[in-house]
Amino acid sequence: MSHEPVRFTLAYGDCDVVGIAYFAIYYPWMERAQTLWLHSHGLRSGELVEDLGVLTVGVHSECTYRQMVRVFDELTIAITLDRVGTTSYTLGFDFLRDGEVVTHGAMTFVCRTPEGGKAAIPERLLDVLRTLPAPAEVPA
């Protein structure tokens, strides 16, 4: 199954009073891209315990703002697999305007049992993670 990148145009509600993208708005955009990407592979974040026997918990996130983004700019979000371990993984989110990365975000998730203990990344989730390009494969 393929996944279409998330594309959208900024509106005033995404921006501060001077029309620049509000710094914290990137986090819901990253979550949206990740949720839609998982869904395109037949997985739903809220149903991972039922489907895979584990849940994923976000434990770290960050954003690096390289250029200002303003109201009515069109952005595309490209997801990368920045790192994968045995119980955790980090997704990268490149926000592109006209093919150039203007912001880079990252979110690290850990796998847990329903009781909260450490869990290995299930093979089905690993297969889905492996569909993502490495960070160097995204045009900058």
N, C-alpha and C positions, 0 to 999 in steps of 0.2 A: 504494500500500500504506500502511496506517495503522499507527501505533505507539501502543501503550498505555503510559501513564506507569508507571514503576516505583513500586510501593507496597509497603511492608513495615512490620512492627512491630519495634522494637528489642528485642533480647534481652540477657541479661547479658553475653554474649561481645562485644557491641558497646560495652560501657561500662567505665568505670574502677571502682575499688573502691567508690565512693559512688553508683554508678548513673547517672552522667552520660556521655553519648556521648563516647568517646575521640576526641580531636581528629583523629588520623590515619585513623580509620575511614572518613571521608568520601571519601578517595581511591579505595579499592576500589569504593565505591558509585557514584562518578562514572564510573569505568571500566566498571562493569557497565551503567549506564544508556546510556553511549555505545556499547558493544558491541551491546547489544540493539537500540538504535535503528538502528545501521548494518545489523544483520542483518534487521530488519523491512523494509529497503529492498533486500534482496538482496546486501548486501556483508558480507564478513568481514574484520576487521582483518588477520588473518594471511594473507589471500589477495589483498590489494590489488595486489601486483606482478603476479600472474597475471591478475587481472581488469582492472586499470586501467593497469598499467605503472609505477606509483609505489608507494612506501610512505610511510606517515605516521609522523612521529617526534614524540613529546611533548617540548616544549622549555621549557614553563613551566606551573606550576600554582599555585593559591592558593585559600584559603578564608577567608571572613569569617564569624565566628560571632556572630549577632545575639541569639540566645536559647539558654538551656540546653535540651538535649534529653535526656530520661531514658528509662530502661528502660521498655518497654511503650508508649512514644509511637508513634503511627503517622505515618509520613512518606511523602510523595509527591515524586518527583524530576521537575521540569519542565526540559527542556533548551531552551536558547535559542541563537540564533546571535548572539554578542556582536560578532564582527568577522570579515570575510572580505577577504582580500587576493588577490594573484595567486599566491602560493606558500604562504600560511599562512592559518590560520583559528583563531578562538577560540570554543569552546563554553562557554556558561554553564550552571550547574546550580543551580537554585533548589530548595532542600529546604523543602517546605511541611508545616506541621502545622496542621490545621483551616483550610486556605486561606491561612495567613500564612507568609511567608518567614522561616524561622528561621536558615538558613545559606545563603550563596551561595558557590559554588565556580566556578572557571574553569580550563580547560585549553587551552593553545595548541599546535597541531600544525603542523608544516611538511611539505611534500611533497618527497620526494627520489627520485632515480633509484635503481635497484638498486645502482649503484656509489657512491651517496652524494652526487651532485651535486644542485643545486637543480632543482626541477621545478615547472611550473605545476600548479595544481589541475585535474585532469581534468574535463571538462564533466559527465560522469556524477556525479562526486562533488559538483560545484557544484549540480547539480539536486537532489541529496539534501539538501545543506546548506540550500538555499532552501526546503525544506519546514518548517524550524524557524521559530518565531516570533521576533520581535525581543524584547529584554529587557523593554521597556515593555508588551508584550502579555501578559505573565504576571501573573496577579492577585497582588498583594502583601498 
